[in-house]
Amino acid sequence: MPSTAFDTEAVLGRLRAVRVVPVVTITDAASAVPMTRALADGGLPAVEITLRTAAGLDALRAAAAGVPDALVGAGTVTTATACEAAIDAGARFIVSPGLVDEVVAVCARRGVLALPGIATPTELLRAIALGCRTVKLFPASVLGGPAMVKALAALGTGVGFVPTGGIALESAPSYLAIPDVVAVGGSWMVPADRLAAADWPAIHTLAAACAALRETAA
C-alpha cells in the first residue's frame, strides 16, 4: 500500500470544527456507509470506527471510500500492525485507549494524526515527549470529568484534549466550554439497538442534536 500522508493540522482543524466525534463499534461492515452518511448529514462529518470487532477494519475501509466527505478515523488501535492496516484502509486519524509508543511512531512516519489515550500527568508528559500535541483523556468521566481536563490544562503544556468515556449529550457542553478541548468523543448518538436495526433516521436525529452543541459551546 502507498504511504499516503495527510495534513494532520487540517485533520485537527476539522475535529475542532465538528466538536463531537461519534465512537462506533460495528459488527456488520455493510452498515458502515449508511451510518456514516446519516451522521454526516445530521451534522457530524467525523467518526471513529473502533477495531474491537472482526468487522472493524472492513467497516472503516467502506466508510472512508463510501463517504469521502466524512473524516473517518480508527479507534482502539493498540499495535503498530493494526495502525498500519487502519491507515492503509483510509483512517485519517488514529485513536488509542492508552499511550502506545509504537502506534505514535507509525502515525509520525505515515503523517497521520495520533490521539493517544492518557489518564495521568505523567502519561501526558510522555505523550508530549513522543511528539503528540493532542491527546485523548480516557475514561474521562471516571477520571474526574471536566475538572480533570482543567487540571491537566493548567499545566500549561498547550496540548489539546479529546475527552472520551462516559460522556453524554447532557454532560458534553461542560467539556466543550473548556478552551483546551478540541472535541469530545462518545457513542450516545449511535445506540447499539438503533445501529442493529439500521434506523438511520434516528441516528440522523441524534447527530443533529449533537451538532447543535456547537452553537451552545461557541
Secondary structure, 3 states (H helix, E strand, C coil): CCCCCCCHHHHHHHHHHHCEEEEECCCCHHHHHHHHHHHHHCCCCEEEEECCCCCHHHHHHHHHHHCCCCEEEEECCCCHHHHHHHHHHCCCEEECCCCCHHHHHHHHHHCCEEECEECCHHHHHHHHHCCCCEEEECCHHHHCCHHHHHHHHCCCCCCEECCECCCCCCCHHHHHCCCCECCEEECCCCCHHHHHCCCHHHHHHHHHHHHCHHHHCC
